[in-house]
Amino acid sequence: MTKNRYLFTALAVFLLLSVGFCLFSFVFIAMKNVSRQNQLARFADLQKRESEWLNLEKQYGEWKNAENEFREFKGQFFIKALNFPQFRADLNSFLTANQLKPNGFNFQTDKKSSEFIRIQVTVNVNGSYPAIKKFVYDVEHHPKMMFFSQFQMSTSKAAASLVNAKLMLEVYLVE
């Protein structure tokens, strides 16, 4: 009987050792997965930081070019102060070409910055609706930049086919 007892004890010890090793392997694998997840999280964080840094570097490169681009933009779209009489002549030619009668021009200057001057031009015109529409089209397609800041239309009391329009433009001059 002692022989069976030794055998039973040896088998029980072996069973306990195998259960212990099995539990140890489960714990070891779980810790390894947690460690791997931490590594993956750190790697993902590193990739995210690298991506953000590359985007920041790209934006910085764009900002370095912004001054040159603005200088080109001003030269291409802003009116030089010396060419302002030509702008007024173009405005008059647009009015004449569209058979509009201006009731006067009003120019107000506003120095927005040291680099450019904003001029607000107010024009009151009388004419047909298609003529005013064509005038607006001509002004918007002028090679130099102008913005309509206000546009009011009303029917003329003198004739039903005529329209009174008050147009306010913003023009930017560079010196």
Stockholm file with secondary structure:
# STOCKHOLM 1.0

chainA/1-175         MTKNRYLFTALAVFLLLSVGFCLFSFVFIAMKNVSRQNQLARFADLQKRESEWLNLEKQYGEWKNAENEFREFKGQFFIKALNFPQFRADLNSFLTANQLKPNGFNFQTDKKSSEFIRIQVTVNVNGSYPAIKKFVYDVEHHPKMMFFSQFQMSTSKAAASLVNAKLMLEVYLVE
#=GR chainA/1-175 SS CHHHHHHHHHHHHHHHHHHHHHHHHHHHHHHHHHHHHHHHHHHHHHHHHHHHHHHHHHHHHHHHHHHHHHHHHHHHHSEEGGGHHHHHHHHHHHHHHTTCEEEEEEEEEECCSSSEEEEEEEEEEEECHHHHHHHHHHHHTSSSCEEEEEEEEEECSSCTTCEEEEEEEEEEEEC
#=GC SS_cons         CHHHHHHHHHHHHHHHHHHHHHHHHHHHHHHHHHHHHHHHHHHHHHHHHHHHHHHHHHHHHHHHHHHHHHHHHHHHHSEEGGGHHHHHHHHHHHHHHTTCEEEEEEEEEECCSSSEEEEEEEEEEEECHHHHHHHHHHHHTSSSCEEEEEEEEEECSSCTTCEEEEEEEEEEEEC
//
